[in-house]
Amino acid sequence: MPHRTHSPSLATTAADGPVGAIRSANSLTATATHATDPRPHVVIVGGGFAGLSAARALANAPVRITLLDRTNHHLFQPLLYQVATAVLNPSDISVPIRWLLRTQQNATVVMADVDRIDPHAKTVSLDSGTVLLSFDYLLLAAGARHAYFGHTEWEQHAPGLKSIEDALEMRRRFLLSFEAAERASAAGERDALLTFVIVGGGPTGVELAGMIPEITHHALTGEFRRIDPRKARVLLLEGGPRILPAFPEALSARAQRDLESLGVEVRTNCIVTHVDSDGVVAGGERIDAHTVFWGAGNQASPLARQLGAPTDRAGRVVVNPDLSVPGHPDIFCAGDIAATTTAAGTPVPAVAPAANQMGTLVGRNIARRVAGKDGESFRYLNKGDLATIGRHKAVAVIAGQQLHGLFAWLTWLFVHILYLVGVRNRVSVVVQWAYQYFTFQRGVRLITGTTVHRLLKASKAAHEKRRAA
């Protein structure tokens, strides 16, 4: 969801003069015009892990940085699913970007949408062309969105999980289903409302699927009079032969057994061919469900295509060893928008540690370029893979060792606390987790937006349609 800025300080006219200058009668000119500041201008698109790491790596470099993001906050995406399942507040996993860079005097943060990148003119267009920003070096770290394999119409029925808005929409739909089921008059209608389908058996899908039974079996028990939340049905659909395909086969099998012990129906080799407001068609079978969550794939930001460089199937730019864009040595890509490989030739995964490492290297390489030195090649250091399934249930690969069960779960907790940005967030998350662990309750079960009446009306119509068929 775009977040456009309407600040008068960004109102400009068209570009004029040498590269690096924009015409304006406002404060942005001072940071974007070579005439007032001769230092090379580094533009970073995206305030996620890669963009923030690059900005910090350039803290002592003789450059001026403009970091652009459509939101004003840095988001810890690995814990988004806990916002979606009412464990954490959005503020627990997000920090204002301006606050993070408040002491870095060579960095300016601008909240804006990037519309167009001209790699030849070395300009970035913001907010429907109202601002034209020039650069000497560019880092594109705009991340990725969920992919629906050519079926964009599915997104309205099966939201993915990439932003705070996505997580809040998931939480709303999830909690609203129980409210509508409490008021439903027909058994078939209630069953569809209490059926939750998660598409995609990667870490996001597995973690969502494992969290829902804990809520239905504990947090909601005794709160409803006409329904039993414990009878909610949870299905995890994976198109491949096993869930968590990036993990060793033994851990994938362990994760599936753990999910099944929680009551989750895991279906592998089950390809989704249709999604609508009443359910999905998967593996040739119709599944009636009013709540469908999507975690089946990623597509890089469309900004990647504007660089005119080769891309992979997911739209990621196939970068040079130093993470620069082929044909454009002053433009770099990092994070989920960059396609690169490990020393063994396998793709670097789209995870936070990889994005941090890429961003740091890009920052160093830009500093080296400014100093007249050659750049360094990217070498991914795999610090491990982790996925949690539920209370005391997780799988992990750390330093080549395969872990599962309680120790893997404790490791998962520790690592995620360690990577959270900001002491306040760490303390808040620990408190929320402790409250949930000892009470089995969720502290942020708020429903906002659409009322239950609309969902109930749609559910009745779907049920009547099925009966007529």
C-alpha positions in Angstrom: 0.0 0.0 0.0 1.7 3.3 -1.1 2.3 5.9 1.5 2.8 9.2 -0.3 4.2 12.3 1.2 2.6 15.7 0.7 5.2 17.7 2.5 5.8 21.1 0.9 9.5 20.6 1.4 9.5 18.1 -1.4 7.6 20.2 -4.0 10.0 20.7 -7.0 10.0 21.4 -10.6 11.8 19.6 -13.4 15.5 18.9 -13.4 17.8 21.6 -14.6 21.5 22.1 -15.0 24.2 19.5 -14.4 23.6 16.0 -13.1 23.0 16.2 -9.3 21.0 19.4 -9.4 17.3 19.8 -9.0 15.4 23.1 -9.0 13.6 23.8 -5.8 13.1 26.5 -3.2 13.1 24.1 -0.3 15.4 22.3 2.1 15.8 19.2 -0.1 18.0 21.2 -2.5 20.7 21.5 0.0 21.2 17.7 0.2 20.6 17.0 -3.5 22.6 19.7 -5.3 26.3 19.4 -6.2 26.6 23.2 -6.2 26.0 23.3 -2.4 27.8 20.1 -1.4 30.6 18.6 -3.6 30.5 15.2 -1.9 29.3 12.3 -4.1 25.6 11.7 -3.6 24.5 8.2 -2.7 20.8 7.4 -3.0 19.5 4.3 -1.2 16.0 3.1 -2.2 14.5 1.1 0.7 15.0 1.3 4.5 14.9 -2.5 5.1 17.8 -4.6 6.3 20.0 -4.0 3.2 19.3 -0.3 2.9 19.9 0.4 6.5 23.1 -1.6 6.7 24.5 0.2 3.6 23.7 3.6 5.1 25.4 2.7 8.4 28.5 1.3 6.5 28.8 4.7 4.9 28.7 6.6 8.2 32.3 7.8 8.0 32.6 8.0 4.2 33.0 11.4 2.5 29.5 11.1 0.8 26.0 12.4 1.4 23.3 9.9 1.6 19.6 10.2 0.8 17.6 7.2 2.0 14.2 6.8 0.4 11.3 4.7 1.7 7.6 4.7 1.2 7.1 4.3 5.0 8.8 6.0 7.9 9.9 2.8 9.6 12.3 -0.1 9.5 10.4 -3.4 9.8 11.6 -6.6 11.3 9.8 -8.9 8.8 10.7 -12.3 10.4 8.2 -11.5 13.2 5.4 -10.1 11.1 3.5 -13.4 11.4 3.3 -12.7 15.2 1.5 -9.4 14.5 -0.8 -11.3 12.2 -1.7 -13.8 14.9 -2.2 -11.2 17.7 1.0 -11.9 19.7 2.8 -8.7 19.0 2.0 -5.1 18.3 3.3 -3.5 15.1 5.3 -1.1 17.2 7.1 -4.1 18.8 8.9 -4.9 15.5 9.3 -1.5 13.8 11.5 1.5 14.5 11.4 4.9 12.8 14.2 5.1 10.2 14.9 8.8 11.1 15.5 7.7 14.7 17.9 5.0 13.7 20.0 7.5 11.6 19.5 10.5 13.8 23.2 10.8 14.7 24.5 10.1 11.2 25.0 13.6 9.9 25.7 12.6 6.3 22.4 10.8 6.0 19.0 12.3 5.1 15.8 10.3 5.2 13.0 11.1 2.8 9.6 9.4 2.9 8.5 9.1 -0.7 7.4 6.7 -3.4 10.0 5.9 -6.1 8.2 5.9 -9.5 11.0 5.6 -12.0 14.8 5.1 -12.2 16.8 6.3 -15.2 20.1 4.4 -15.0 21.6 6.4 -17.9 20.7 9.9 -16.7 21.4 8.7 -13.1 18.1 10.1 -11.7 15.3 8.9 -9.5 11.8 10.2 -9.9 9.7 10.5 -6.7 6.0 10.9 -6.0 4.6 10.8 -9.6 7.4 12.8 -11.0 7.0 15.8 -8.6 10.7 15.3 -7.5 13.6 14.4 -9.7 16.6 13.3 -7.6 20.0 12.7 -9.1 22.7 10.4 -7.8 26.4 9.5 -8.2 25.8 6.1 -6.7 22.5 4.2 -6.3 21.6 1.2 -4.1 18.3 -0.4 -5.0 17.1 -2.3 -2.0 13.3 -2.1 -2.5 12.6 -5.7 -1.5 9.9 -8.0 -2.8 6.2 -8.6 -2.6 4.3 -11.9 -2.6 3.8 -13.5 -6.1 0.6 -15.1 -7.3 2.0 -16.8 -10.4 0.1 -14.6 -12.8 -3.1 -14.5 -10.8 -3.1 -11.1 -9.3 -6.8 -11.3 -8.7 -6.1 -13.8 -5.9 -4.5 -11.2 -3.7 -7.8 -9.7 -2.5 -8.9 -13.2 -1.3 -5.5 -14.4 0.0 -3.3 -11.7 1.5 0.4 -12.2 1.8 2.7 -11.0 4.6 5.3 -8.4 3.7 4.2 -5.2 5.5 2.5 -4.1 8.7 -0.7 -3.4 6.7 -0.6 -7.0 5.5 -0.2 -8.3 9.0 -3.1 -6.2 10.3 -5.3 -7.4 7.5 -4.5 -11.0 8.3 -5.2 -10.4 12.0 -8.5 -8.7 11.1 -9.6 -11.6 8.9 -8.5 -14.3 11.3 -10.3 -12.9 14.4 -13.3 -11.8 12.4 -13.9 -15.4 11.2 -14.6 -16.5 14.8 -17.0 -13.6 15.4 -18.9 -14.4 12.2 -18.9 -18.2 13.0 -20.5 -17.4 16.4 -23.4 -15.7 14.6 -23.7 -18.2 11.6 -27.0 -20.1 11.4 -26.0 -23.1 9.4 -23.4 -25.8 10.2 -21.8 -25.7 6.8 -21.5 -21.9 7.0 -19.7 -22.2 10.4 -17.4 -24.9 9.1 -16.2 -22.6 6.2 -15.7 -19.7 8.6 -13.6 -21.9 10.9 -11.5 -23.3 8.1 -8.1 -21.6 7.6 -6.0 -22.3 4.6 -2.3 -21.3 4.3 -0.8 -21.6 0.9 3.0 -22.2 0.8 5.1 -24.5 3.0 8.1 -22.2 3.5 9.0 -20.7 6.9 6.2 -18.1 6.8 3.5 -20.7 6.0 4.8 -23.1 8.6 5.0 -20.5 11.3 1.5 -19.2 10.6 0.1 -22.8 10.5 1.8 -23.7 13.8 0.6 -20.6 15.6 -3.1 -20.9 14.8 -3.8 -24.1 16.7 -2.2 -22.6 19.8 -4.7 -19.7 19.6 -7.7 -21.9 18.9 -6.9 -24.4 21.6 -5.9 -22.0 24.3 -6.4 -18.3 23.9 -10.0 -18.5 22.6 -11.2 -21.3 24.8 -14.4 -20.5 26.8 -15.0 -17.1 25.1 -17.7 -18.2 22.7 -21.1 -19.8 23.4 -22.2 -21.3 20.1 -18.9 -22.4 18.6 -15.9 -24.4 19.9 -12.7 -22.7 18.5 -10.8 -25.9 19.1 -12.7 -27.4 16.2 -11.2 -25.0 13.8 -9.6 -26.6 10.8 -6.1 -25.5 9.6 -4.7 -26.7 6.2 -1.1 -26.0 5.0 -0.9 -26.5 1.2 2.6 -27.0 -0.4 3.0 -27.4 -4.2 6.3 -29.2 -3.8 7.1 -32.6 -2.3 7.9 -31.3 1.2 7.5 -28.3 3.4 10.6 -26.2 4.3 12.4 -27.2 1.1 15.5 -25.2 2.1 16.0 -27.4 5.1 17.5 -30.9 5.2 14.8 -33.6 4.4 14.9 -35.0 7.9 14.1 -31.6 9.4 11.3 -31.1 6.9 9.8 -34.4 7.9 10.2 -33.5 11.6 8.4 -30.1 11.0 5.5 -31.9 9.3 5.1 -34.3 12.1 5.1 -31.4 14.6 2.5 -29.6 12.7 0.3 -32.7 12.4 0.6 -33.2 16.1 -1.0 -29.8 16.5 -3.8 -30.8 14.3 -2.7 -29.1 11.1 -3.5 -30.9 7.9 -0.3 -30.8 5.8 -0.7 -31.5 2.1 2.3 -31.7 -0.2 2.4 -31.9 -4.0 -0.9 -29.9 -3.7 -0.9 -27.1 -6.2 -3.5 -24.3 -5.9 -5.3 -23.6 -9.1 -8.0 -21.2 -8.0 -8.7 -18.8 -5.1 -11.9 -16.9 -4.5 -13.8 -15.4 -1.5 -15.3 -18.8 -0.7 -12.2 -20.9 -0.7 -9.6 -22.6 -2.9 -9.2 -25.3 -5.4 -6.1 -27.3 -4.7 -5.0 -30.7 -5.9 -8.3 -31.0 -7.8 -10.3 -30.6 -4.6 -12.5 -27.7 -3.6 -11.9 -26.5 0.0 -14.5 -24.2 1.4 -12.8 -21.5 3.5 -13.4 -17.8 4.1 -9.8 -17.2 5.4 -6.9 -17.9 3.1 -3.4 -16.7 3.8 -0.7 -16.6 1.1 3.0 -17.5 1.6 3.8 -19.3 -1.6 6.3 -17.1 -3.5 8.0 -13.7 -3.9 8.4 -11.3 -6.7 11.0 -8.5 -6.7 10.0 -4.9 -6.8 9.1 -3.8 -10.3 11.8 -1.1 -10.0 14.3 -3.8 -10.8 13.1 -4.0 -14.4 13.8 -0.4 -14.9 17.6 -1.0 -14.6 17.5 -2.8 -18.0 19.7 -5.6 -16.5 19.1 -9.4 -16.6 16.6 -10.7 -14.1 15.7 -14.2 -12.8 12.3 -15.8 -12.7 11.4 -13.9 -9.5 12.3 -10.5 -11.1 15.6 -10.2 -9.1 18.5 -8.5 -10.8 21.4 -10.8 -11.6 24.2 -8.8 -10.2 28.0 -8.8 -10.6 30.2 -10.3 -7.8 30.5 -6.9 -6.2 26.7 -6.5 -6.3 26.8 -3.9 -9.0 24.4 -4.0 -11.9 25.9 -5.2 -15.2 26.6 -2.2 -17.4 26.1 0.2 -14.5 29.1 0.1 -12.1 27.7 2.9 -10.0 24.4 1.2 -9.4 24.0 -1.7 -6.9 21.3 -4.1 -5.8 21.0 -5.8 -2.4 18.5 -7.8 -0.4 15.5 -9.6 -1.9 15.9 -7.7 -5.1 19.4 -9.1 -5.9 20.1 -12.5 -7.4 23.5 -13.9 -6.4 25.0 -17.2 -5.4 27.1 -18.7 -2.6 30.6 -20.0 -3.1 29.0 -23.4 -3.7 26.9 -22.0 -6.5 23.6 -22.2 -4.7 21.3 -19.1 -4.6 21.7 -16.8 -1.7 18.4 -17.1 0.3 16.1 -14.1 0.8 16.7 -13.8 4.5 17.6 -10.9 6.9 21.2 -12.0 7.5 21.9 -12.1 3.7 20.3 -8.7 3.3 22.4 -7.2 6.1 25.6 -8.7 4.6 24.8 -7.4 1.1 24.0 -3.9 2.4 27.2 -3.7 4.4 29.3 -4.8 1.4 27.6 -2.3 -0.9 28.4 0.5 1.6 32.0 -0.6 1.8 32.3 -0.9 -2.0 30.9 2.6 -2.6 33.3 4.0 0.0 36.2 2.1 -1.8 35.0 3.5 -5.2 35.0 7.1 -3.8 38.6 6.4 -2.5 39.7 5.2 -5.9 39.9 1.5 -4.9 38.4 -1.6 -6.5 35.3 -3.2 -4.9 35.1 -6.5 -3.1 33.2 -9.5 -4.1 30.2 -10.7 -2.0 30.7 -13.8 0.0 27.6 -15.0 1.9 28.2 -16.3 5.4 25.3 -18.6 6.3 24.7 -18.2 10.0 22.0 -20.9 10.0 18.4 -21.5 9.1 15.6 -21.4 11.7 11.8 -22.1 11.6 9.5 -22.3 14.6 6.4 -24.5 14.6 4.9 -23.9 18.0 5.6 -24.0 21.7 8.8 -26.0 22.2 8.8 -27.0 18.6 11.2 -25.7 16.0 13.9 -26.8 13.5 17.3 -25.3 12.8 20.5 -25.8 11.0 23.4 -24.0 12.7 27.1 -24.6 11.8 26.1 -27.7 9.9 24.3 -29.1 13.0 20.6 -30.1 12.7 18.5 -29.2 15.7 14.9 -29.7 16.6 12.6 -29.5 19.6 13.1 -27.4 22.7 16.7 -26.4 22.0 16.0 -25.3 18.5 13.0 -23.4 19.8 15.1 -21.6 22.5 17.7 -20.8 19.8 15.0 -19.3 17.6 13.9 -17.1 20.4 17.4 -15.9 21.2 18.4 -15.2 17.6 15.2 -13.2 16.9 15.6 -11.1 20.0 19.3 -10.5 19.0 18.4 -9.3 15.5 15.6 -6.9 16.6 16.6 -3.3 16.3 16.3 -1.2 19.4 16.4 -2.0 23.1 12.8 -0.9 23.6 11.6 -3.4 21.0 13.7 -6.2 22.5 12.2 -5.6 26.0 8.7 -5.3 24.7 8.9 -8.5 22.7 10.3 -10.4 25.6 7.5 -9.2 27.8 4.8 -10.1 25.3 6.3 -13.5 24.7 6.5 -14.1 28.5 2.9 -13.1 28.9 1.8 -15.4 26.1 3.9 -18.3 27.3 2.6 -18.3 30.9 -1.0 -17.3 30.2 -1.6 -18.7 26.6 -3.3 -15.4 25.9 -2.9 -12.8 23.1 -2.6 -9.2 24.2 -3.5 -7.5 21.0 -6.7 -9.2 19.8 -8.2 -6.1 18.2 -10.5 -6.1 15.2 -10.6 -3.0 13.1 -12.1 -2.2 9.7 -14.9 -4.3 8.2 -17.6 -5.3 10.6 -18.7 -8.9 11.1 -22.0 -8.2 9.3 -20.3 -7.9 5.9 -18.4 -11.2 6.4 -21.5 -12.9 7.7 -23.5 -11.7 4.7 -20.9 -13.0 2.3 -20.7 -16.3 4.1 -24.5 -16.8 3.9 -24.5 -16.1 0.2 -21.7 -18.6 -0.4 -23.4 -21.3 1.7 -26.7 -20.8 -0.2 -24.8 -21.0 -3.5 -23.2 -24.3 -2.5 -26.5 -25.7 -1.4 -28.1 -24.7 -4.7 -25.3 -26.4 -6.6 
